[in-house]
Amino acid sequence: MRHTHKACRRGIAGAILAAILLLSACGGGGAPPSGGNDVRPKPPVPAPAPTPPSPPPHPLAKPLLAEVGVSQFGRQVGIGPAFSNERPDISDLETRSRRGAFAIGSGRWRDQFGRDGSATAAEVVRFLRSFQTQHHREEGGDLVFVDFGVQKTLRIDASARASERMATITALRNINTSLPWRHRILLGPDISDRLAPEDIPEDEIHVHFTDGRATWPDLEEGEDYEPNILGIGGSNLDREAYRVLGGYTYIDRQAVGRDATRMEFVVAHEILHAWGMGAHADPDTYPDVLLVPALPRNLNEVPRLWLTVEGEALLAEIKIGPGTRVSDLTVADLGPWEEDGFQLLGQTSLGGTDADAMQFGTGYRNGLGRPWAWGPVPATRLRDNPAMSGRSAATWIGSLLGFTGAGRPVAGDAEIGIDLSSLQGRADFRELESWAQEMHPGAPGSGLRWGDGDLGYTIGVATDAGTEVFVSTFAAGDDPGMVTGVFMGARHEGAAGVLEHPDLSAAFGAAR
C-alpha cells in the first residue's frame, strides 16, 4: 500500500528541507492482492506554526463498548489475550494463595516463542528500523519519531454503511488494546460535513468511505491517485514540536470490495497513519504486519496487534523522544524494557472439571496492563436458562485482579447483578487494595486502599461476535472507565470480564 500525497501535512523540518521525514507523519492507500505500483506525488505543504495545547476530547466521545473485544473458540470464550500461549496457566506462576472461592497465582511469565506479543528490546528496535529500510526504497530521506499528542477522538462519516462502521470499531479495538488508556482513541459522534484535512480539529480523526476517489483531497495539478490505491490516511502536525494534531482517512469502498477482512485491514492500516504512524515496515522482513506497503496476497485474518512485535513497537514509540532519528535508534532509547511481564491470575471450577474452569487475569509489561478472561460458553441465552426460571434477577460474586498505571497490583471484590426482565444491571468493585510492584496480593485488609476503595458501573446485556456479553452503558454517576464481560458455564454459573479505568487495568471473575 502506498500512502503519501500532497494533502498530508508533515509538520517538521523535513517538510521544509526535504531531508528529514516523519516515521509518524502521513500515509494511506492500498493495493490489491496482486500488488501494484506506488504513487509518488510531490512533498506535502508545511504544517502551521505551533499552537496552544489541544482542548479536551469531544464531550460526547466515549471509550468503545467491548473495547477489548470478544472471541470464541469451540466451547470456550475469551476477552483479550485469553487463549493458549497468549497468557499463563496458574501452574506457570510461582506464588499461590486463595481468595474466597478462587485460586490466585502471581509471577513473571512470557511465552517462549513470543506468542503473547512479548519481544526483546533488540527485536523492537529491529522492527522500527525496518521502517527506515522501506522508506529508503520509497522516497529516501531520514525518518524521525514524533509526539502523538493529546488523546484523539475518531469520528465516522454519517454516510458510512453498517459493515464499514463495524470494520472501523473492530480496527479501533485492535489498536487500542496495545496502548495505555491516555493514548487510546475514543469513539465520537458521527460527522455530517466533510472538512478539508487542514481544517480537522487537532484532537480528532475523521474517517470517510467513498465511492471512488473523486472526493479525496486534491493532489498537485496534473497528478492523480494511482489506480490500485484503496485508501489514504494522514496527519496534521506541529512542525516545531514534532507533535501530531488531527488526522483523517479516506477509504474507496469500491476498490476494497465486500470482503470484511480486507476492509478491516485497510481501515486499521489507515487509522494508524491518521493517528501518526506515517511510514511502512519492510515487507521482506515483516510481511504479516498491518503497516506493510501493499495488501498481503493471501489475507486470511487481520493481525491482532497486542500479540505481535508491531503492537510492542506502538507501545515503544510513545516513549521515544520526538525528533529521534530512526536510523540512530538503540535499545537505550526505549528506556527500561521488559521481555516478560508480571502476571496475576485467578481461577475456579464452574462444574467440577478442568473443562469447566473459569480463569481471569492481568499481565503488566512495559507500562501496559493487559487484562483477559476465559471460560466455557453457556448452553443457552441468559433468559432461556432453566435455572433462571421464576427469578427476577441474578447475582454473581467474586474477585478482581489488576494493576495500576504504575504497575502496582490491585485486588478486591467483584459483584455483577442483572435484572432478567430488562437485561440491565450493575458491576460493582469494592474493597480495592494495592500492594508494592510485583508483590502477590495478600489477604483482604493487608494492602493499601486504592482510591476510595470502590468503582461502580451501569451495564447492559448485548451480543458481540455471536456471544452474549454485558457492557458499560455509561450512565450518569458511573465511575470513569468501562466494563466488558461474558457469562460462563453451561448454566451461566460464572461471569467474568475486564475493567479498564484511567488508572487501573483489571480482570474479574464471579460465581452465581
Secondary structure as GFF3:
##gff-version 3
##sequence-region A 1 512
A	DSSP	alpha_helix	13	17	.	.	.	ID=ss1
A	DSSP	beta_strand	20	22	.	.	.	ID=ss2
A	DSSP	beta_strand	26	27	.	.	.	ID=ss3
A	DSSP	beta_strand	70	73	.	.	.	ID=ss4
A	DSSP	beta_strand	76	79	.	.	.	ID=ss5
A	DSSP	three_ten_helix	90	92	.	.	.	ID=ss6
A	DSSP	beta_strand	95	99	.	.	.	ID=ss7
A	DSSP	beta_strand	102	109	.	.	.	ID=ss8
A	DSSP	alpha_helix	121	138	.	.	.	ID=ss9
A	DSSP	beta_strand	142	144	.	.	.	ID=ss10
A	DSSP	beta_strand	153	156	.	.	.	ID=ss11
A	DSSP	alpha_helix	162	176	.	.	.	ID=ss12
A	DSSP	three_ten_helix	181	183	.	.	.	ID=ss13
A	DSSP	beta_strand	186	187	.	.	.	ID=ss14
A	DSSP	three_ten_helix	197	199	.	.	.	ID=ss15
A	DSSP	beta_strand	204	210	.	.	.	ID=ss16
A	DSSP	beta_strand	231	238	.	.	.	ID=ss17
A	DSSP	beta_strand	243	252	.	.	.	ID=ss18
A	DSSP	alpha_helix	253	256	.	.	.	ID=ss19
A	DSSP	alpha_helix	260	275	.	.	.	ID=ss20
A	DSSP	three_ten_helix	305	307	.	.	.	ID=ss21
A	DSSP	alpha_helix	309	317	.	.	.	ID=ss22
A	DSSP	three_ten_helix	326	328	.	.	.	ID=ss23
A	DSSP	three_ten_helix	331	334	.	.	.	ID=ss24
A	DSSP	beta_strand	341	349	.	.	.	ID=ss25
A	DSSP	three_ten_helix	354	356	.	.	.	ID=ss26
A	DSSP	beta_strand	357	365	.	.	.	ID=ss27
A	DSSP	beta_strand	368	376	.	.	.	ID=ss28
A	DSSP	three_ten_helix	386	388	.	.	.	ID=ss29
A	DSSP	beta_strand	393	404	.	.	.	ID=ss30
A	DSSP	beta_strand	409	419	.	.	.	ID=ss31
A	DSSP	beta_strand	424	434	.	.	.	ID=ss32
A	DSSP	beta_strand	448	449	.	.	.	ID=ss33
A	DSSP	beta_strand	455	464	.	.	.	ID=ss34
A	DSSP	beta_strand	467	472	.	.	.	ID=ss35
A	DSSP	beta_strand	482	488	.	.	.	ID=ss36
A	DSSP	beta_strand	494	501	.	.	.	ID=ss37
A	DSSP	beta_strand	504	511	.	.	.	ID=ss38
###
